[in-house]
Amino acid sequence: MPNLLADQELFPEFVQDNATAENIAGAILKLLRDPRRNAIVKSKLTEVIGMLGPSGASRRAAQAILHLVQPELSAQEPTKPSLVQSLG
């Protein structure tokens, strides 16, 4: 995900058979041994974190979804408390 958000490869992606201890260790050592690259990656990751916004995304998404469906839910079962209020 960080590579996609940064629009460049910050870290190699090791999928399935490529996710070996040797490959991962090699990539880590390469990053640790190159202070310039390490600084670039840290800077880019700071930008990526900024793109993600504040914490609580799951709660905000749930509240937005409930806000959209709440009128329908209220019409079906008017005696139940508001789901949006319970997440409040």
C-alpha positions as CSV (number, residue, x, y, z in Angstrom):
1,M,0.0,0.0,0.0
2,P,2.7,2.6,0.8
3,N,4.2,2.0,-2.7
4,L,0.9,2.8,-4.3
5,L,0.2,5.9,-2.2
6,A,3.8,7.2,-2.8
7,D,3.5,6.4,-6.5
8,Q,6.9,4.8,-6.4
9,E,8.6,1.8,-4.9
10,L,9.6,2.6,-1.3
11,F,9.9,-1.0,-0.4
12,P,10.2,-4.1,-2.5
13,E,7.0,-6.2,-2.4
14,F,7.7,-9.9,-1.6
15,V,4.7,-12.0,-2.6
16,Q,4.3,-15.7,-2.0
17,D,7.5,-17.6,-3.0
18,N,9.5,-14.3,-3.0
19,A,8.7,-13.7,0.7
20,T,11.7,-15.5,2.0
21,A,13.8,-14.6,5.0
22,E,16.8,-14.0,2.7
23,N,14.9,-11.6,0.4
24,I,13.4,-9.7,3.3
25,A,16.7,-9.5,5.2
26,G,18.5,-8.4,2.0
27,A,16.1,-5.6,1.4
28,I,16.3,-4.4,5.1
29,L,20.1,-4.5,5.1
30,K,20.2,-2.6,1.8
31,L,18.0,0.1,3.3
32,L,19.9,0.3,6.6
33,R,23.2,0.6,4.9
34,D,22.2,3.5,2.7
35,P,21.5,6.5,4.9
36,R,20.5,8.7,1.9
37,R,17.9,6.1,0.8
38,N,16.7,5.6,4.4
39,A,16.1,9.4,4.7
40,I,14.2,9.4,1.5
41,V,12.0,6.5,2.5
42,K,11.3,8.1,5.9
43,S,10.3,11.4,4.2
44,K,8.1,9.7,1.7
45,L,6.4,7.6,4.4
46,T,5.7,10.8,6.4
47,E,3.9,12.1,3.2
48,V,2.0,8.8,2.9
49,I,0.9,9.0,6.5
50,G,-0.3,12.6,5.9
51,M,-2.4,11.4,2.9
52,L,-4.2,8.9,5.1
53,G,-5.6,11.5,7.4
54,P,-6.2,11.2,11.2
55,S,-6.9,8.0,13.0
56,G,-10.4,6.6,13.4
57,A,-11.1,6.0,9.7
58,S,-13.1,2.8,10.4
59,R,-15.3,4.7,12.8
60,R,-15.9,7.6,10.4
61,A,-16.7,5.1,7.6
62,A,-19.1,3.2,9.8
63,Q,-20.8,6.5,10.8
64,A,-21.1,7.6,7.2
65,I,-22.6,4.3,6.1
66,L,-25.1,4.4,9.0
67,H,-26.0,8.0,8.2
68,L,-26.9,6.9,4.7
69,V,-29.0,3.8,5.8
70,Q,-30.4,5.3,9.1
71,P,-33.6,6.7,7.5
72,E,-34.5,3.3,6.0
73,L,-33.7,1.5,9.3
74,S,-35.8,4.0,11.3
75,A,-38.7,3.6,9.0
76,Q,-38.6,-0.2,9.4
77,E,-38.1,-0.4,13.2
78,P,-39.0,3.0,14.9
79,T,-38.7,1.7,18.4
80,K,-34.9,0.8,18.2
81,P,-32.3,3.5,19.2
82,S,-30.4,5.2,16.5
83,L,-27.3,3.3,15.3
84,V,-25.6,6.5,14.4
85,Q,-26.2,7.8,18.0
86,S,-24.7,4.6,19.5
87,L,-21.5,5.1,17.5
88,G,-21.4,8.8,18.4
